[in-house]
Amino acid sequence: MTSLGTVVAVALVAGCATGLGALPTIYADRVSHRVYDGAVGFAAGVMVGAAVFALLVPGLEFGTPLEVVAGLFLGTGFLLVANAALPHLHLRFRGERLEGTAILEGESSEESPPADDRRRALLVGSAVTIHNVPEGLAVGIAFASGETGLGIAIATAIAVQNVPDGFAMAVPAARAGVSNAKTVLYTTLSGGVPEPIAAAVGFVLVATVTGLFPVAAGFAAGAMIAVVFRELVPSSHGHGYADTATVTFVVGFALMLVVDTVLAV
Protein backbone atom coordinates (compact mmCIF):
# COMPACT_ATOMS: atom_id res chain seq x y z
CA MET A 1 0.00 0.00 0.00
CA THR A 2 1.13 3.55 -0.72
CA SER A 3 2.60 5.38 2.27
CA LEU A 4 0.79 8.21 4.03
CA GLY A 5 3.59 10.60 3.08
CA THR A 6 3.14 9.85 -0.60
CA VAL A 7 -0.62 10.35 -0.36
CA VAL A 8 -0.17 13.73 1.33
CA ALA A 9 2.42 14.78 -1.27
CA VAL A 10 0.18 13.84 -4.22
CA ALA A 11 -2.82 15.61 -2.66
CA LEU A 12 -0.65 18.67 -1.99
CA VAL A 13 0.35 18.91 -5.64
CA ALA A 14 -3.28 18.52 -6.77
CA GLY A 15 -4.49 21.09 -4.26
CA CYS A 16 -1.83 23.63 -5.18
CA ALA A 17 -3.12 23.59 -8.76
CA THR A 18 -5.54 26.30 -7.61
CA GLY A 19 -2.55 28.64 -7.80
CA LEU A 20 -2.33 28.07 -11.55
CA GLY A 21 -5.75 29.65 -11.89
CA ALA A 22 -4.36 32.90 -10.49
CA LEU A 23 -1.65 33.24 -13.14
CA PRO A 24 -3.90 34.78 -15.86
CA THR A 25 -4.75 37.67 -13.51
CA ILE A 26 -1.10 38.74 -13.65
CA TYR A 27 -1.41 39.46 -17.37
CA ALA A 28 -5.10 40.34 -17.87
CA ASP A 29 -8.19 41.18 -15.85
CA ARG A 30 -10.69 39.94 -18.42
CA VAL A 31 -11.59 36.62 -19.96
CA SER A 32 -14.34 35.77 -22.41
CA HIS A 33 -17.50 34.07 -21.22
CA ARG A 34 -16.93 31.32 -23.76
CA VAL A 35 -13.47 30.49 -22.39
CA TYR A 36 -14.62 30.56 -18.78
CA ASP A 37 -17.76 28.50 -19.43
CA GLY A 38 -15.77 25.99 -21.45
CA ALA A 39 -13.15 25.63 -18.71
CA VAL A 40 -15.76 25.13 -16.00
CA GLY A 41 -17.69 22.65 -18.15
CA PHE A 42 -14.48 20.69 -18.76
CA ALA A 43 -13.71 20.64 -15.03
CA ALA A 44 -17.24 19.41 -14.30
CA GLY A 45 -16.86 16.55 -16.79
CA VAL A 46 -13.56 15.53 -15.27
CA MET A 47 -15.05 15.54 -11.76
CA VAL A 48 -18.08 13.44 -12.72
CA GLY A 49 -15.83 11.01 -14.58
CA ALA A 50 -13.55 10.74 -11.56
CA ALA A 51 -16.51 10.11 -9.27
CA VAL A 52 -17.90 7.38 -11.49
CA PHE A 53 -14.81 5.57 -12.78
CA ALA A 54 -12.38 6.04 -9.90
CA LEU A 55 -14.78 5.88 -6.93
CA LEU A 56 -18.22 4.38 -7.58
CA VAL A 57 -17.10 1.50 -9.82
CA PRO A 58 -14.25 0.42 -7.49
CA GLY A 59 -16.60 0.85 -4.54
CA LEU A 60 -19.01 -1.63 -6.09
CA GLU A 61 -16.15 -4.05 -6.66
CA PHE A 62 -15.17 -3.96 -2.98
CA GLY A 63 -18.64 -3.75 -1.45
CA THR A 64 -22.39 -3.93 -1.98
CA PRO A 65 -24.56 -1.45 -3.89
CA LEU A 66 -26.30 -0.57 -0.61
CA GLU A 67 -23.00 0.48 0.98
CA VAL A 68 -22.00 2.61 -1.99
CA VAL A 69 -25.42 4.24 -2.27
CA ALA A 70 -25.44 4.98 1.46
CA GLY A 71 -22.09 6.70 1.10
CA LEU A 72 -23.33 8.56 -1.98
CA PHE A 73 -26.22 10.11 -0.05
CA LEU A 74 -24.03 10.86 2.97
CA GLY A 75 -21.48 12.67 0.79
CA THR A 76 -24.14 14.70 -0.99
CA GLY A 77 -25.69 15.64 2.34
CA PHE A 78 -22.32 16.63 3.75
CA LEU A 79 -21.61 19.00 0.86
CA LEU A 80 -25.05 20.61 0.99
CA VAL A 81 -24.88 21.09 4.77
CA ALA A 82 -21.38 22.56 4.51
CA ASN A 83 -22.60 24.95 1.81
CA ALA A 84 -25.48 26.06 4.00
CA ALA A 85 -23.50 26.31 7.25
CA LEU A 86 -20.29 28.04 6.15
CA PRO A 87 -20.14 31.59 4.76
CA HIS A 88 -19.03 31.54 1.13
CA LEU A 89 -19.98 32.76 -2.32
CA HIS A 90 -21.34 30.51 -5.04
CA LEU A 91 -19.48 30.68 -8.34
CA ARG A 92 -22.34 31.77 -10.56
CA PHE A 93 -23.74 34.72 -12.47
CA ARG A 94 -26.33 37.09 -11.14
CA GLY A 95 -27.66 39.05 -14.08
CA GLU A 96 -24.65 40.23 -16.07
CA ARG A 97 -22.16 40.08 -13.22
CA LEU A 98 -20.32 36.94 -12.17
CA GLU A 99 -20.21 36.65 -8.41
CA GLY A 100 -16.78 35.71 -7.23
CA THR A 101 -14.99 36.13 -10.54
CA ALA A 102 -15.62 39.86 -10.88
CA ILE A 103 -15.53 41.23 -14.41
CA LEU A 104 -15.52 39.25 -17.63
CA GLU A 105 -15.36 40.40 -21.22
CA GLY A 106 -18.57 42.12 -22.26
CA GLU A 107 -19.52 43.26 -18.76
CA SER A 108 -19.62 46.78 -17.48
CA SER A 109 -16.20 48.25 -16.80
CA GLU A 110 -17.46 49.96 -13.65
CA GLU A 111 -15.24 48.97 -10.76
CA SER A 112 -16.67 47.80 -7.46
CA PRO A 113 -15.12 49.12 -4.24
CA PRO A 114 -11.88 47.33 -3.23
CA ALA A 115 -13.48 46.30 0.08
CA ASP A 116 -16.27 44.51 -1.81
CA ASP A 117 -13.76 42.75 -4.04
CA ARG A 118 -11.71 41.70 -1.02
CA ARG A 119 -14.79 40.29 0.69
CA ARG A 120 -15.81 38.55 -2.52
CA ALA A 121 -12.36 36.96 -2.81
CA LEU A 122 -12.57 35.71 0.78
CA LEU A 123 -16.02 34.23 0.24
CA VAL A 124 -15.02 32.51 -2.98
CA GLY A 125 -11.93 31.24 -1.20
CA SER A 126 -14.22 29.73 1.42
CA ALA A 127 -16.19 27.96 -1.31
CA VAL A 128 -12.99 26.59 -2.86
CA THR A 129 -11.84 25.37 0.55
CA ILE A 130 -15.17 23.62 1.17
CA HIS A 131 -14.91 21.84 -2.16
CA ASN A 132 -11.34 20.74 -1.57
CA VAL A 133 -12.28 18.77 1.55
CA PRO A 134 -14.27 16.01 -0.24
CA GLU A 135 -11.76 16.11 -3.10
CA GLY A 136 -8.91 15.48 -0.68
CA LEU A 137 -10.88 12.69 0.95
CA ALA A 138 -11.33 11.14 -2.48
CA VAL A 139 -7.57 11.05 -3.05
CA GLY A 140 -6.88 9.45 0.31
CA ILE A 141 -9.70 6.95 -0.03
CA ALA A 142 -8.57 5.93 -3.51
CA PHE A 143 -5.01 5.30 -2.39
CA ALA A 144 -6.22 3.39 0.68
CA SER A 145 -8.02 0.92 -1.57
CA GLY A 146 -4.59 -0.44 -2.48
CA GLU A 147 -4.89 0.70 -6.10
CA THR A 148 -2.24 3.36 -6.62
CA GLY A 149 -3.57 4.08 -10.10
CA LEU A 150 -6.95 5.08 -8.68
CA GLY A 151 -5.33 7.65 -6.42
CA ILE A 152 -3.27 9.12 -9.25
CA ALA A 153 -6.32 9.26 -11.52
CA ILE A 154 -8.38 11.07 -8.87
CA ALA A 155 -5.55 13.49 -8.10
CA THR A 156 -5.14 14.27 -11.80
CA ALA A 157 -8.83 15.02 -12.15
CA ILE A 158 -8.84 17.24 -9.09
CA ALA A 159 -5.78 19.17 -10.23
CA VAL A 160 -7.53 19.99 -13.52
CA GLN A 161 -10.71 21.05 -11.73
CA ASN A 162 -8.84 23.25 -9.27
CA VAL A 163 -7.54 25.64 -11.94
CA PRO A 164 -10.93 27.33 -12.65
CA ASP A 165 -11.56 27.47 -8.89
CA GLY A 166 -8.30 29.35 -8.43
CA PHE A 167 -9.21 31.79 -11.18
CA ALA A 168 -12.58 32.46 -9.55
CA MET A 169 -10.86 33.45 -6.34
CA ALA A 170 -7.96 35.35 -7.90
CA VAL A 171 -9.81 37.92 -10.03
CA PRO A 172 -11.62 39.74 -7.20
CA ALA A 173 -8.47 39.54 -5.07
CA ALA A 174 -6.44 41.20 -7.84
CA ARG A 175 -9.09 43.88 -8.34
CA ALA A 176 -9.03 44.61 -4.60
CA GLY A 177 -5.40 45.61 -4.91
CA VAL A 178 -3.80 42.46 -3.54
CA SER A 179 -0.32 42.04 -5.03
CA ASN A 180 0.28 39.42 -7.70
CA ALA A 181 2.51 37.40 -5.40
CA LYS A 182 -0.04 37.36 -2.57
CA THR A 183 -2.89 36.57 -4.96
CA VAL A 184 -1.05 33.51 -6.26
CA LEU A 185 -0.07 32.53 -2.70
CA TYR A 186 -3.58 32.79 -1.27
CA THR A 187 -5.21 30.91 -4.13
CA THR A 188 -2.58 28.19 -3.85
CA LEU A 189 -3.16 27.84 -0.11
CA SER A 190 -6.95 27.58 -0.60
CA GLY A 191 -6.36 24.15 -2.14
CA GLY A 192 -2.89 23.31 -0.89
CA VAL A 193 -3.88 23.34 2.79
CA PRO A 194 -7.26 21.54 3.08
CA GLU A 195 -6.68 18.93 0.37
CA PRO A 196 -3.66 17.09 1.83
CA ILE A 197 -5.19 17.22 5.31
CA ALA A 198 -8.43 15.69 4.06
CA ALA A 199 -6.48 13.14 2.01
CA ALA A 200 -4.59 12.05 5.13
CA VAL A 201 -7.85 11.67 7.06
CA GLY A 202 -9.48 9.63 4.29
CA PHE A 203 -6.42 7.43 3.86
CA VAL A 204 -6.03 6.66 7.57
CA LEU A 205 -9.73 5.93 8.08
CA VAL A 206 -10.04 3.52 5.17
CA ALA A 207 -6.67 1.91 5.87
CA THR A 208 -7.50 1.23 9.53
CA VAL A 209 -11.25 0.50 9.46
CA THR A 210 -11.95 -2.77 7.68
CA GLY A 211 -14.66 -2.66 5.03
CA LEU A 212 -15.02 1.13 5.05
CA PHE A 213 -13.88 1.69 1.45
CA PRO A 214 -17.26 1.16 -0.33
CA VAL A 215 -19.05 3.67 1.91
CA ALA A 216 -16.12 6.10 1.86
CA ALA A 217 -15.83 5.91 -1.94
CA GLY A 218 -19.56 6.60 -2.25
CA PHE A 219 -19.23 9.50 0.20
CA ALA A 220 -16.44 11.17 -1.77
CA ALA A 221 -18.25 10.58 -5.07
CA GLY A 222 -21.49 12.04 -3.72
CA ALA A 223 -19.74 15.16 -2.47
CA MET A 224 -17.92 15.65 -5.77
CA ILE A 225 -21.07 15.18 -7.86
CA ALA A 226 -22.88 17.62 -5.58
CA VAL A 227 -20.14 20.20 -6.20
CA VAL A 228 -20.61 19.76 -9.94
CA PHE A 229 -24.37 20.26 -9.96
CA ARG A 230 -24.47 22.81 -7.13
CA GLU A 231 -21.63 25.01 -8.37
CA LEU A 232 -19.96 24.14 -11.67
CA VAL A 233 -22.99 23.55 -13.89
CA PRO A 234 -24.74 26.81 -12.84
CA SER A 235 -21.43 28.64 -13.33
CA SER A 236 -21.13 27.48 -16.94
CA HIS A 237 -24.68 28.29 -18.11
CA GLY A 238 -26.74 31.40 -18.62
CA HIS A 239 -24.51 33.51 -20.88
CA GLY A 240 -25.16 32.00 -24.29
CA TYR A 241 -22.40 29.38 -24.27
CA ALA A 242 -24.22 26.39 -22.80
CA ASP A 243 -23.36 24.34 -25.87
CA THR A 244 -19.66 25.06 -25.39
CA ALA A 245 -19.88 24.03 -21.75
CA THR A 246 -21.76 20.87 -22.70
CA VAL A 247 -19.17 19.84 -25.28
CA THR A 248 -16.26 20.49 -22.91
CA PHE A 249 -18.11 18.57 -20.19
CA VAL A 250 -18.23 15.52 -22.44
CA VAL A 251 -14.55 16.01 -23.36
CA GLY A 252 -13.62 16.15 -19.68
CA PHE A 253 -15.69 13.07 -18.90
CA ALA A 254 -14.10 11.16 -21.80
CA LEU A 255 -10.62 12.25 -20.73
CA MET A 256 -11.24 10.91 -17.23
CA LEU A 257 -12.37 7.61 -18.68
CA VAL A 258 -9.08 7.36 -20.61
CA VAL A 259 -6.98 8.52 -17.64
CA ASP A 260 -8.63 6.00 -15.33
CA THR A 261 -8.19 3.20 -17.87
CA VAL A 262 -4.51 3.99 -18.35
CA LEU A 263 -3.57 4.71 -14.75
CA ALA A 264 -5.88 2.43 -12.74
CA VAL A 265 -4.19 -0.81 -13.69
N, C-alpha and C positions, 0 to 999 in steps of 0.2 A: 504493500500500500504506500502511496505517496506520503511523504512526511508533512507535518503541520507547517514547517517553515516554507516548504515549497508551495503549499496551498496559499499561504499568506502572501508570498512573493508574487504569485500569478494573479491573485485578486488585487494586489496593490497596483500592478501594471495596468490591469483592466480598468480599475477605478480612476487612475490618474489620466486616463484617456479623456476625461472631461476637460482637462487643461488644453487639449488640442482644439476644442471648440472655441476657446478664447482667442486663438491666434488670428483669425480673420479680423477681429476688432482692432488689431494693431495697425492694419492697413486700410480698413474701410469701416464705415459705420452704417452701411446699407447692404442689403442683400435682397434679391428678387423673391417675391412670393413663390414663384415656381421652384426655385432652388431650395428654399426652406421647406416647402411642402413635400418636395421629392425626397429630401434628406430625412425628414421625419417619417414619411411613409416607408422608406427603406429600413430605417431603424425598427419600426413597428413589425415589419415582416421578419426581420432577423430575430426579434424577441419572441414572436409567436412560434417561429420555427424551432428556436432553442427550447422553448417550453414543451413543445410536442415531441421533437425527436430526441432531445438530450435529457428530458426529465420524465414526461408521462410514459413514453414507450418503455424505457428502462425500468420505471416504477412498476409497470404491469408485469415485467419479466421477473421481478424480485418479490412481488406481492400480489394481492388480490385486487380486482377492480374496486371493491368497496373501500379498501384502504387508500387507494389513490384518489378516489372521488372525495373521500372524507378530507384528505389533505388539500385537495383542490378548493373545496368550499372554505376550509379554514384559512388558506392563503388569501383568497379573495376577500374574505371578511376582515382579515388583518389589514390589508391594504386600504380598504374603504374606511375602517375605523381610524387608522393612522391619518388618512387624509382629512377626516372630520375633526380629529382631536388636536392636530398640530397646526399652528399657523403657517400658511404657505400660500403660494400663488399658482393657480393652474396655468399651464402653458397653452393658452388658447386666445383666439381673437374675441374682442368685444367691439362690434361695429367695425370700424376701419383700423382700430389700433390693436396691436398684439400685446396682450398683457405679458410682462416678463421679458419679452425680447425687444421692447421699445420700438424703434422706427424701422420700417422696411421700405423698400423701393415703392414709390407710388403713394405713400402716406404723406400726411401733412408734415412740413419741416419744422413746425412749431415745437420748440423744446419744452419739456416739462421741467419743473424745478429740480435741482440736483438732489434735494432731500427726498423727493418722490422716487427718483431713479435709484437712489441708494436703498430705500426701503423695498422697492420692487426687486432689486438684485438680491437682497437678503431673503425675501419671501420665495423667490424662485430657487435660491440656493437651498432653502428648507425643503422644497419639493424634490429637488435632485437628491438630497440626502435621504429623504424618505424612500425614494425609489431604489437607491443603492443598497438598502438593507436587504430586501428580498433577493436582489441580484447577487449580493455577496453570499447569502445563504445558499443560493443555487450553485455557486462555484464550489463551496465547501461540501455540500451534499453530494455533488457529482463526483468529486474526488474520493469521498468516503465510500462510494459504492465499489471502489477497487478498480474502476475503469478510468485510467488516466486520460484517455482520449475524450471521455465525456466532459471532464473538467476543463480541458483545453478548449473544446468546442464551445462550451458555455461561456468561458472567459472571453473567447474571440467575439462571440455575439454581443456580449455586454460592452466590450471595448468599443465596438462599432456604434452601439446605441448611445453610449455616453457622450459622443462628440456633439450631437445636436443639443443635448442637455447642457453641456458646457457653454455652447453658444448662447443659449437662452438666458443663462445667468450672466454672461460676460457683457452683453450689449448694454443693459441698463447700468451695470457697474462702471463701464467705460464712460458713459454719458454723464454719470454723477461726478466725474472728475478723478476717479481712482486711477492710479498710474498703471501703465501697461504691465509692469512687473507684478504688481499686487493683484491685478485682475486675473492674470494667468495663475498666480499662486493660489488665490482663493477658489477659483473654479477647479483647480487640480485637487485641492484639499476636500472639496465637496464630495468627490468620489473616492479620493485616495485614502481618506480616513475611515468612513463607515464600511466600505466594501471589504477590506481585509479583516476587519474586526468581525463582521457578520460571517465571512467565510470561515474564520477560525471557529466560531460558535457552531455553525452548521456541520463542519467537519468533525469536531469533537463529539457532538451529540450523536451523530449517525455512527461514528466509529466505536462509540462506547455503549450505545443502547441497541441491543440486538433487535433486528426486525423493524427498525424505525425508518429505513430508507424509503419504502413505498409511500408512507404518509408524508415524510419530509419532502420527497420529490414532488408530490402533488401540491404540497403547500407552496413551495417555491414557484411552481408552474402557475398556480392560481394567482399568486401575487403579481407575477410578471404579466400574465394575460390581462389582469385588472388594470395594470399600468397602461397597457396598450390601448384598451378601450376607454379608460377614464381620462387619459391625458394625450396620448400620441395621435389617435385617430381624430379627436376634435381639433387638435392643433393643425392637422394637415388638410382640413376641409373648410369650405366656406369662403374661399377667395377666388374661385374659378379654376382651380388646378386640381380638382378631386381626381380627375383621370390620371394625372401625373403621379399623384400620391398612390393611387391604386396600382399602377404599373410598377412603381418602385417597391411597393409592399410585396408584390408577387416576386420581384427580383430578389428582395431580401430573404423571403421565405425559401425560395429555391436555392439561394446561396447557402443558407443554413443547412438545408438538406444535404448538399454536396459536402460542406465542411464536416458535418456530423458523420457522413459516410466514410470520408477519408480519414478523419482523426479518431473516431470512436471505433477502433479495431482491437 
